[in-house]
Amino acid sequence: MLASKRIAALAFAAAAATACAPSGGGEEAPPPVDLVAEEQAVRDLSIQWMEAYRAQDAATIVNLFAPDGAIFFDGELREGREAIQANMESEWSESPDFTIAWSTSSVEMAGSGDLAVERGAWEYDPDGAGEAEGVNGQYVTTWKKIDGQWQVIMDVGGVLSPEEEAEEAAEE
């Protein structure tokens, strides 16, 4: 629970900083946004990301990120598409038989329809059906609509300790 609270706090801070940026004055009100459709678009992109990760398709994944997007995972920050791609390729070469899955538990949309915060849980096993033990965790991903396309501006995740896993299971 502590890890999930820390992850949620980091994601909230990133989303709040982006949402509080000043906007130009004197502009006409934008047309109404279909928030349900925007939420589904984010969920669909998350599935596309997972499928690309399983296929070890770094090009597809990095293009889901804003140019200055970042991943913060268990104390390590990777900023920008090049750093994110290099990290993925390194992970894949170290663990070519990995398995991974994640599921979105919620997507919170800004009323403007241009900012979304996705929360979910993931499972990773470095050698698939091999002997290495898999791990579970949670994530929070902040998406921003840039030039009409949803892009990741921050992905934050962490591994749950055995105690946190037991606590999460008890809450379900």
C-alpha positions as CSV (number, residue, x, y, z in Angstrom):
1,M,0.0,0.0,0.0
2,L,2.9,2.4,0.8
3,A,4.4,1.9,-2.6
4,S,1.1,2.5,-4.3
5,K,0.6,5.7,-2.3
6,R,4.1,6.9,-3.3
7,I,3.4,6.1,-6.9
8,A,0.1,7.9,-6.9
9,A,1.6,10.9,-5.2
10,L,4.4,11.2,-7.8
11,A,1.9,10.9,-10.7
12,F,-0.5,13.4,-9.1
13,A,2.4,15.9,-8.7
14,A,3.4,15.4,-12.4
15,A,-0.2,15.8,-13.6
16,A,-0.9,18.8,-11.4
17,A,2.2,20.6,-12.6
18,T,1.2,20.1,-16.2
19,A,-2.4,21.0,-15.6
20,C,-1.5,24.2,-13.8
21,A,0.5,25.6,-16.7
22,P,-0.8,29.0,-17.7
23,S,-3.0,29.1,-20.8
24,G,-3.5,31.9,-23.3
25,G,-6.3,34.4,-22.7
26,G,-9.0,35.6,-25.0
27,E,-9.4,32.3,-26.9
28,E,-12.8,30.8,-27.8
29,A,-14.0,27.9,-25.8
30,P,-13.0,24.6,-27.3
31,P,-15.7,22.2,-28.6
32,P,-17.0,19.7,-26.0
33,V,-14.8,16.7,-25.4
34,D,-16.1,13.1,-25.4
35,L,-14.3,12.1,-22.1
36,V,-15.5,8.5,-22.4
37,A,-14.0,8.2,-25.9
38,E,-10.7,9.8,-24.7
39,E,-10.6,7.4,-21.7
40,Q,-11.0,4.5,-24.1
41,A,-8.3,5.8,-26.3
42,V,-5.9,5.9,-23.4
43,R,-6.8,2.3,-22.4
44,D,-6.3,1.2,-26.0
45,L,-2.9,2.8,-26.2
46,S,-1.9,1.1,-22.9
47,I,-2.8,-2.3,-24.5
48,Q,-0.9,-1.4,-27.7
49,W,2.1,-0.5,-25.5
50,M,2.0,-3.9,-23.7
51,E,1.7,-5.8,-27.0
52,A,4.7,-3.8,-28.4
53,Y,6.7,-4.5,-25.2
54,R,6.0,-8.2,-25.6
55,A,7.1,-8.1,-29.2
56,Q,10.2,-6.1,-28.2
57,D,9.2,-3.3,-30.5
58,A,11.0,-0.3,-29.1
59,A,10.1,2.0,-32.0
60,T,6.4,1.7,-31.3
61,I,6.9,2.2,-27.6
62,V,9.1,5.3,-27.7
63,N,6.7,6.9,-30.1
64,L,4.0,6.6,-27.4
65,F,6.2,8.9,-25.3
66,A,6.4,12.7,-25.6
67,P,10.0,13.7,-26.7
68,D,10.8,14.6,-23.2
69,G,8.7,11.9,-21.6
70,A,10.2,9.9,-18.7
71,I,10.0,6.7,-16.8
72,F,10.6,6.5,-13.1
73,F,10.9,2.9,-11.9
74,D,12.2,1.8,-8.5
75,G,14.4,4.8,-8.0
76,E,15.8,5.2,-11.5
77,L,14.8,8.0,-13.8
78,R,15.0,7.6,-17.6
79,E,14.3,10.8,-19.5
80,G,13.7,11.2,-23.2
81,R,13.0,8.7,-25.9
82,E,16.6,7.7,-26.5
83,A,17.2,6.8,-22.8
84,I,13.9,4.9,-22.6
85,Q,14.7,2.9,-25.8
86,A,18.2,2.1,-24.6
87,N,16.9,0.9,-21.3
88,M,14.3,-1.4,-22.9
89,E,16.8,-2.9,-25.3
90,S,19.2,-3.6,-22.5
91,E,16.4,-5.3,-20.5
92,W,15.4,-7.4,-23.5
93,S,18.9,-8.5,-24.1
94,E,19.4,-9.5,-20.5
95,S,16.0,-11.3,-20.3
96,P,15.0,-12.4,-23.8
97,D,12.4,-14.9,-22.5
98,F,10.5,-12.5,-20.2
99,T,6.8,-12.4,-19.8
100,I,4.9,-9.3,-18.9
101,A,1.3,-8.3,-18.4
102,W,-0.5,-5.3,-17.0
103,S,-4.0,-4.2,-16.5
104,T,-5.5,-0.7,-16.2
105,S,-7.6,-0.3,-13.0
106,S,-8.6,3.3,-13.6
107,V,-8.2,6.3,-15.9
108,E,-8.9,9.7,-14.6
109,M,-9.5,12.3,-17.3
110,A,-9.2,16.1,-16.9
111,G,-12.4,17.9,-17.9
112,S,-10.5,19.4,-20.8
113,G,-9.9,16.0,-22.2
114,D,-6.2,16.6,-22.8
115,L,-4.7,15.0,-19.6
116,A,-5.2,11.5,-18.2
117,V,-3.8,9.6,-15.3
118,E,-3.9,5.8,-15.7
119,R,-3.4,3.4,-12.7
120,G,-2.9,-0.3,-12.8
121,A,-1.0,-3.4,-11.8
122,W,1.7,-5.4,-13.6
123,E,3.4,-8.8,-13.4
124,Y,6.9,-9.5,-14.8
125,D,8.9,-12.7,-15.0
126,P,12.4,-12.3,-16.3
127,D,12.6,-15.8,-17.8
128,G,9.0,-16.8,-18.5
129,A,8.5,-20.4,-17.5
130,G,12.1,-20.6,-16.2
131,E,13.3,-20.8,-12.6
132,A,13.6,-17.1,-11.8
133,E,10.9,-15.7,-9.6
134,G,8.5,-13.1,-11.1
135,V,7.6,-9.8,-9.5
136,N,4.4,-7.8,-9.2
137,G,3.9,-4.1,-8.9
138,Q,1.8,-1.1,-9.6
139,Y,2.1,1.9,-12.0
140,V,0.7,5.3,-12.7
141,T,1.1,6.8,-16.2
142,T,0.3,10.4,-17.0
143,W,-0.8,10.9,-20.6
144,K,-1.1,14.3,-22.3
145,K,-2.7,15.0,-25.6
146,I,0.0,16.7,-27.8
147,D,-0.9,17.9,-31.3
148,G,-4.0,15.7,-31.2
149,Q,-2.1,12.5,-30.1
150,W,-2.0,11.0,-26.6
151,Q,1.6,10.7,-25.4
152,V,3.1,9.6,-22.1
153,I,4.8,12.4,-20.2
154,M,5.6,10.3,-17.1
155,D,5.4,6.6,-16.3
156,V,6.0,5.7,-12.6
157,G,6.1,2.2,-11.3
158,G,7.4,0.1,-8.5
159,V,7.7,-3.5,-7.3
160,L,5.5,-4.5,-4.4
161,S,7.2,-6.1,-1.4
162,P,5.8,-9.4,-0.2
163,E,4.1,-7.6,2.6
164,E,2.5,-5.1,0.2
165,E,1.4,-7.9,-2.1
166,A,-0.3,-9.6,0.8
167,E,-2.0,-6.3,1.8
168,E,-3.2,-5.7,-1.8
169,A,-4.5,-9.2,-2.0
170,A,-6.4,-8.8,1.2
171,E,-8.0,-5.6,-0.1
172,E,-9.4,-7.3,-3.2
